[in-house]
């Protein structure tokens, strides 16, 4: 990532916001993700890889709509799947 290369590690970490993501599988086999810290922020996908991209995008759009996008330069979403 270009931003990271231009900043010292500590400065980069200050710009990254991490969110917890709850992942479930629905009856049709889709992965459904929600972000508890951001009410109404959720998405779904067929694969976890695709879900990761969609969650990142959903969080970025949520923050943009809330007017907080300028305060966070990168979004890091972590996944844990529980069966």
Secondary structure, DSSP 4 states (H G I P E B T S, - for coil): -HHHHHS-HHHHHHHEEEEE-EEEE-TTS-EEEE-TTSTT-EEEESSHHHHHHHHHHHHHHHHHHHT-GGG-SEEEEE--B--
